[in-house]
Amino acid sequence: MNKKNLGIILIVLGALMLIISYFADFVDYNFYNIGALIIIIAGIVTHIYVTKRS
């Protein structure tokens, strides 16, 4: 796995978690949605950090 793709992978993982929560009727569980949000934000920050470093 390339380090440049780590942020993008985290963003996609968080988005998939939100899509799965919608179809699996987990929308009312806040901890699941907050976890997905944290993963998306971590992916954005990681992507910016890795892009600026290289």
Beta strands, then each sheet from edge to edge (+ up, - down):
end
